[in-house]
Amino acid sequence: MGKAYRADHVGSFLRPPDLLEARKTASPEELRNLEDRHILRVLEKQKELGFEAVTDGEFRRRNFMSDFIDAVDGFDLADAVGRIWQAGQSSAAPVSSVTGIVIRKLKQVRPLTGHELPFLKANTTLKIKLTLPSATQFPAISFKRGVTDNVYRDHSALLWDIVEIMKSDLRKLSEQGVSYIQIDAPRYSYYMDPKWRAWIKSELQVEPDAALDEAVRADNACFRAAKREGVTLGIHMCRGNNRSHWYAEGGYDAIAEKLFGTLEADRFLLEYDDERSGTFEPLRFVPKGKTVVLGLVSSKVPRMEDPGVLAKRIEEASRFVPMENLALSPQCGFASTAEGNLLTEDRQWAKLKLVVDTARRVWN
């Protein structure tokens, strides 16, 4: 069982404009110095707000999974699969996102978070939280028929090669004093949404339930590699988070028993910020002693949540998971991609203060 961390956040913060510009124009040394200054600032802000575990805001990344792509040779970023993100409002334009294609056998060339951890260890006395993408994130978006299958026979072969890379780094992180490791796994939303289940069957040519079983096995292999006394292991699941857009919807009902009952995480960080997430009823399948982090505060919209409503929703969730096994966070990061969601940094910090204040009100 991991540490409670009643007030939590998913990891990424809005990048300041000068950092976004520097990523395009600055030298590597200039960029690194600017990243350092802004990371020191957000570390201090997290401490000031009262978070027990802190991240660097993912300020050294282009998006939540770029650490892996940058650390592993074999991706072709020029040849990419385009993805369309829907916003939920008919007037909102879709957002395009691209991810590199695997063109040769993957080979790790540096630690996945090797450029992040040393600076954090040197500059905070608080618990360090590091986030990594789930191994399951890549086969669906980086496997291109006629290209990748010249190296890996299918999505499954690619997945398990990625798992081996992830296991090695996760083991090292847990040995190097990282207190909280979070795997970001948005792919599980595909198994909740009928349109994406159909896509899995037609495009990946595999039965969705079989793919779900394999995804759980893959993430569990990674958790086992990282498992160590004093290390909290979390898994974050969302339905898409890119410039305040999303791509999937549906409650956890269809997969809750398998997901919560078999994933070997200490904490489930779950999206619950709007009606697309369904009800709290599937939480009845969460095993005794595991923590559910309720993502009740939206990182997508600037509107502030009512603290009284948040407290009431936490109480509702406690019908299915004991209050001592609940925590609170935003439903996702504020910048899963460097461009960030459509709200101001001031509003970001206001929402994070709301998380801490509400957690103190509910659990203290």
C-alpha positions as CSV (number, residue, x, y, z in Angstrom):
1,M,0.0,0.0,0.0
2,G,1.4,3.4,-1.0
3,K,1.4,6.7,0.8
4,A,-1.9,8.5,1.0
5,Y,-1.0,11.8,-0.7
6,R,-4.5,13.2,-0.2
7,A,-3.8,16.2,-2.5
8,D,-2.3,15.0,-5.8
9,H,-1.8,16.2,-9.3
10,V,-1.1,14.3,-12.5
11,G,2.3,15.9,-13.2
12,S,2.4,18.4,-16.1
13,F,2.1,22.2,-15.8
14,L,1.5,25.0,-18.3
15,R,4.8,26.0,-20.0
16,P,5.6,29.8,-19.8
17,P,5.7,31.5,-23.1
18,D,9.5,32.1,-23.0
19,L,10.1,28.4,-22.5
20,L,7.9,27.5,-25.5
21,E,9.8,30.0,-27.6
22,A,13.2,28.8,-26.4
23,R,12.4,25.3,-27.4
24,K,12.2,26.5,-31.0
25,T,15.1,29.0,-31.1
26,A,17.5,28.6,-28.1
27,S,20.7,26.6,-28.0
28,P,20.7,23.4,-25.9
29,E,22.6,25.2,-23.1
30,E,20.2,28.2,-23.1
31,L,17.2,25.9,-23.1
32,R,18.5,23.9,-20.2
33,N,19.2,27.0,-18.1
34,L,15.7,28.3,-18.7
35,E,14.2,25.0,-17.9
36,D,16.2,24.9,-14.7
37,R,14.9,28.4,-13.6
38,H,11.3,27.6,-14.3
39,I,11.5,24.2,-12.6
40,L,12.9,25.8,-9.5
41,R,9.9,28.2,-9.6
42,V,7.3,25.4,-9.9
43,L,9.0,23.3,-7.2
44,E,8.7,26.2,-4.8
45,K,5.1,26.8,-5.8
46,Q,4.1,23.2,-5.2
47,K,5.8,23.4,-1.8
48,E,4.0,26.7,-1.0
49,L,0.7,25.2,-1.9
50,G,1.2,22.2,0.3
51,F,1.8,19.2,-2.0
52,E,3.8,16.4,-0.4
53,A,5.1,15.0,-3.7
54,V,6.4,17.2,-6.5
55,T,7.2,17.0,-10.2
56,D,9.2,19.3,-12.5
57,G,6.0,20.0,-14.4
58,E,7.4,17.9,-17.3
59,F,9.1,21.1,-18.5
60,R,11.9,19.3,-20.2
61,R,9.4,17.3,-22.5
62,R,7.6,18.1,-25.7
63,N,4.7,16.0,-24.4
64,F,4.0,13.5,-21.7
65,M,5.7,10.6,-23.7
66,S,8.5,12.4,-25.5
67,D,11.1,11.2,-22.9
68,F,10.7,7.7,-24.2
69,I,10.9,8.6,-27.9
70,D,14.0,10.8,-27.2
71,A,15.7,8.1,-25.2
72,V,15.1,5.2,-27.6
73,D,16.4,4.9,-31.1
74,G,14.1,3.5,-33.7
75,F,11.4,6.1,-34.1
76,D,11.0,8.1,-37.3
77,L,9.4,11.4,-36.4
78,A,9.1,12.5,-40.0
79,D,6.8,9.5,-40.7
80,A,3.9,9.8,-38.4
81,V,0.3,8.8,-37.8
82,G,-2.0,11.8,-37.5
83,R,-4.7,11.7,-34.8
84,I,-7.7,13.8,-34.4
85,W,-8.9,15.0,-31.0
86,Q,-12.6,16.0,-30.5
87,A,-13.4,18.8,-28.1
88,G,-17.0,17.8,-27.2
89,Q,-18.5,21.0,-28.5
90,S,-19.5,21.0,-32.2
91,S,-18.1,24.5,-32.7
92,A,-14.6,23.5,-31.6
93,A,-12.1,22.7,-34.3
94,P,-10.4,19.3,-34.0
95,V,-6.8,19.3,-32.8
96,S,-4.2,17.3,-34.8
97,S,-1.4,15.3,-33.1
98,V,1.3,13.2,-34.6
99,T,3.6,10.6,-33.1
100,G,6.7,8.9,-34.7
101,I,6.6,5.5,-36.4
102,V,8.9,2.6,-35.4
103,I,11.1,1.9,-38.4
104,R,13.8,-0.3,-36.8
105,K,14.4,-2.4,-33.7
106,L,14.2,-0.2,-30.6
107,K,17.4,0.4,-28.8
108,Q,17.7,2.5,-25.6
109,V,20.4,5.2,-25.9
110,R,20.0,7.0,-22.5
111,P,17.9,6.8,-19.4
112,L,14.2,7.7,-20.0
113,T,14.2,10.3,-17.3
114,G,17.9,10.7,-16.9
115,H,17.9,14.4,-17.7
116,E,15.1,15.1,-15.1
117,L,15.9,13.1,-11.9
118,P,19.3,14.5,-10.9
119,F,18.1,18.1,-10.9
120,L,15.1,17.2,-8.9
121,K,17.1,15.3,-6.3
122,A,19.5,18.3,-6.0
123,N,16.8,20.9,-5.6
124,T,14.0,19.6,-3.4
125,T,13.7,17.9,0.0
126,L,10.1,16.8,-0.8
127,K,9.1,13.5,-2.2
128,I,9.8,13.2,-5.9
129,K,7.1,12.1,-8.3
130,L,8.1,11.0,-11.8
131,T,5.7,10.2,-14.6
132,L,6.3,7.8,-17.5
133,P,4.1,6.8,-20.3
134,S,2.6,3.3,-20.2
135,A,4.3,0.8,-22.6
136,T,0.8,0.3,-24.0
137,Q,0.8,3.9,-25.4
138,F,3.1,3.2,-28.3
139,P,2.0,0.1,-30.3
140,A,-1.3,1.6,-31.4
141,I,0.2,4.9,-32.5
142,S,3.7,4.0,-33.6
143,F,3.0,0.8,-35.6
144,K,2.6,1.3,-39.3
145,R,1.7,-1.6,-41.5
146,G,4.3,-2.1,-44.3
147,V,6.9,-0.3,-42.2
148,T,7.0,-1.4,-38.6
149,D,6.0,-5.0,-39.4
150,N,9.3,-5.3,-41.3
151,V,10.9,-5.2,-37.8
152,Y,8.2,-6.3,-35.4
153,R,5.7,-8.9,-36.7
154,D,2.7,-7.3,-34.9
155,H,1.7,-4.8,-32.2
156,S,2.2,-7.4,-29.5
157,A,5.9,-8.0,-30.4
158,L,6.5,-4.2,-30.3
159,L,4.7,-3.9,-27.0
160,W,6.8,-6.4,-25.2
161,D,10.1,-5.0,-26.5
162,I,9.0,-1.6,-25.0
163,V,8.1,-3.3,-21.8
164,E,11.6,-4.6,-21.4
165,I,13.0,-1.1,-21.8
166,M,10.5,0.3,-19.3
167,K,11.2,-2.4,-16.8
168,S,14.9,-1.6,-16.7
169,D,14.3,2.1,-16.1
170,L,11.5,1.7,-13.6
171,R,13.7,-0.6,-11.5
172,K,16.5,1.9,-11.5
173,L,14.1,4.8,-10.5
174,S,12.8,2.9,-7.5
175,E,16.3,2.1,-6.5
176,Q,17.4,5.8,-6.8
177,G,15.1,7.2,-4.3
178,V,12.0,8.2,-6.3
179,S,9.1,8.0,-3.9
180,Y,6.2,8.1,-6.3
181,I,6.2,6.6,-9.8
182,Q,3.1,7.2,-12.0
183,I,2.4,5.4,-15.3
184,D,0.2,7.5,-17.6
185,A,-2.1,5.1,-19.5
186,P,-4.7,6.8,-21.6
187,R,-5.1,3.8,-23.9
188,Y,-7.4,2.1,-21.4
189,S,-10.1,4.6,-22.4
190,Y,-10.3,2.8,-25.8
191,Y,-11.8,-0.2,-24.0
192,M,-14.5,1.9,-22.5
193,D,-15.7,3.6,-25.7
194,P,-17.7,1.6,-28.3
195,K,-16.2,3.5,-31.2
196,W,-12.7,2.8,-30.1
197,R,-13.4,-0.8,-29.3
198,A,-14.5,-1.1,-33.0
199,W,-11.3,0.7,-34.1
200,I,-9.2,-1.9,-32.1
201,K,-10.9,-4.7,-33.9
202,S,-10.7,-3.3,-37.4
203,E,-7.3,-1.5,-37.3
204,L,-5.3,-3.5,-34.8
205,Q,-7.0,-6.7,-35.9
206,V,-7.4,-8.1,-32.4
207,E,-10.4,-8.6,-30.1
208,P,-10.6,-5.7,-27.6
209,D,-10.9,-7.9,-24.6
210,A,-7.8,-9.8,-25.6
211,A,-5.9,-6.5,-26.1
212,L,-7.1,-5.3,-22.7
213,D,-5.8,-8.5,-21.1
214,E,-2.4,-8.0,-22.7
215,A,-2.3,-4.3,-21.7
216,V,-2.9,-5.2,-18.1
217,R,-0.1,-7.9,-18.3
218,A,2.3,-5.3,-19.8
219,D,1.7,-2.7,-17.2
220,N,1.9,-5.2,-14.4
221,A,5.3,-6.4,-15.6
222,C,6.4,-2.8,-15.3
223,F,4.9,-2.3,-11.8
224,R,6.7,-5.5,-10.6
225,A,10.0,-4.1,-11.8
226,A,9.4,-0.9,-9.9
227,K,8.0,-2.4,-6.7
228,R,10.1,-1.5,-3.7
229,E,9.4,-0.7,0.0
230,G,8.6,3.0,0.3
231,V,7.8,3.5,-3.4
232,T,4.2,4.4,-4.3
233,L,3.1,3.1,-7.7
234,G,0.2,4.9,-9.5
235,I,-1.5,4.6,-12.8
236,H,-3.3,7.5,-14.4
237,M,-6.2,6.9,-16.9
238,C,-7.9,9.6,-18.9
239,R,-9.8,10.1,-22.1
240,G,-7.5,12.4,-23.9
241,N,-6.0,15.8,-23.0
242,N,-4.6,18.0,-25.8
243,R,-5.3,21.7,-25.9
244,S,-8.5,21.1,-23.8
245,H,-9.7,18.5,-26.2
246,W,-10.5,14.8,-25.7
247,Y,-11.0,11.7,-27.8
248,A,-12.9,9.1,-25.8
249,E,-15.9,8.9,-23.5
250,G,-17.6,6.3,-21.4
251,G,-17.7,5.1,-17.8
252,Y,-15.3,2.6,-16.3
253,D,-18.2,0.0,-16.0
254,A,-17.2,-2.3,-18.9
255,I,-13.6,-2.9,-17.7
256,A,-13.7,-2.0,-14.0
257,E,-13.6,-5.5,-12.5
258,K,-10.7,-6.5,-14.6
259,L,-8.9,-3.2,-14.4
260,F,-9.1,-2.5,-10.7
261,G,-9.0,-6.2,-9.7
262,T,-5.8,-7.1,-11.6
263,L,-3.6,-4.0,-12.1
264,E,-0.8,-4.1,-9.5
265,A,-0.8,-0.3,-8.8
266,D,-1.2,1.3,-5.3
267,R,-3.1,4.2,-6.7
268,F,-5.7,4.7,-9.5
269,L,-5.8,8.3,-10.7
270,L,-9.1,8.5,-12.4
271,E,-10.9,11.1,-14.6
272,Y,-14.1,12.2,-13.0
273,D,-14.5,15.9,-14.0
274,D,-17.6,15.6,-16.2
275,E,-20.4,13.4,-17.4
276,R,-18.1,11.6,-19.9
277,S,-16.5,9.7,-17.0
278,G,-19.6,8.0,-15.8
279,T,-20.6,7.2,-12.2
280,F,-18.6,6.1,-9.1
281,E,-20.3,2.7,-9.0
282,P,-17.5,0.9,-10.8
283,L,-15.2,1.8,-7.9
284,R,-16.8,-1.1,-6.0
285,F,-14.3,-3.3,-7.7
286,V,-11.3,-1.5,-6.2
287,P,-9.5,-3.9,-3.9
288,K,-9.3,-3.2,-0.2
289,G,-6.3,-1.0,0.7
290,K,-5.8,0.6,-2.7
291,T,-6.2,4.3,-3.2
292,V,-8.5,6.0,-5.7
293,V,-7.5,9.5,-6.6
294,L,-10.6,11.3,-7.8
295,G,-9.9,13.6,-10.7
296,L,-12.8,16.0,-9.9
297,V,-11.0,19.3,-10.8
298,S,-10.8,20.0,-14.5
299,S,-7.5,20.9,-16.0
300,K,-9.3,21.6,-19.3
301,V,-11.5,24.6,-18.5
302,P,-10.9,27.8,-16.6
303,R,-14.1,27.6,-14.6
304,M,-13.4,27.1,-10.9
305,E,-15.1,24.2,-9.2
306,D,-17.2,24.7,-6.1
307,P,-15.4,23.4,-3.0
308,G,-18.7,22.3,-1.4
309,V,-19.6,20.3,-4.5
310,L,-16.2,18.7,-4.5
311,A,-16.6,17.6,-0.9
312,K,-20.0,16.2,-1.6
313,R,-18.7,14.2,-4.6
314,I,-15.9,12.8,-2.5
315,E,-18.5,11.7,0.1
316,E,-20.5,10.1,-2.7
317,A,-17.5,8.1,-3.9
318,S,-16.9,6.9,-0.3
319,R,-20.0,4.8,-0.7
320,F,-17.8,2.5,-2.8
321,V,-14.3,3.1,-1.5
322,P,-13.6,3.9,2.1
323,M,-12.8,7.6,2.8
324,E,-9.3,6.7,4.0
325,N,-8.6,5.2,0.6
326,L,-9.6,8.3,-1.4
327,A,-7.6,11.3,-2.6
328,L,-8.2,14.3,-4.8
329,S,-6.5,15.7,-8.0
330,P,-7.2,17.4,-11.3
331,Q,-8.5,14.8,-13.8
332,C,-5.3,15.2,-15.9
333,G,-2.2,17.3,-16.4
334,F,-2.4,20.9,-17.4
335,A,-0.1,20.4,-20.4
336,S,0.0,16.8,-21.7
337,T,1.5,18.5,-24.7
338,A,3.9,21.5,-24.4
339,E,1.3,23.8,-25.8
340,G,-0.9,23.2,-22.8
341,N,-4.6,23.5,-22.1
342,L,-6.7,26.6,-22.7
343,L,-6.5,28.4,-19.3
344,T,-4.0,30.7,-17.6
345,E,-1.2,29.8,-15.3
346,D,-2.8,31.8,-12.5
347,R,-6.0,29.7,-12.9
348,Q,-3.8,26.5,-12.9
349,W,-2.4,27.4,-9.5
350,A,-5.8,28.4,-8.2
351,K,-7.1,25.0,-9.2
352,L,-4.2,23.3,-7.5
353,K,-4.7,25.4,-4.4
354,L,-8.4,24.3,-4.5
355,V,-7.2,20.6,-4.5
356,V,-5.0,21.1,-1.5
357,D,-7.6,23.2,0.4
358,T,-10.4,20.7,-0.3
359,A,-8.2,17.8,0.8
360,R,-7.4,19.5,4.1
361,R,-11.1,20.2,4.6
362,V,-12.2,16.6,3.9
363,W,-9.4,14.6,5.5
364,N,-8.0,16.7,8.3
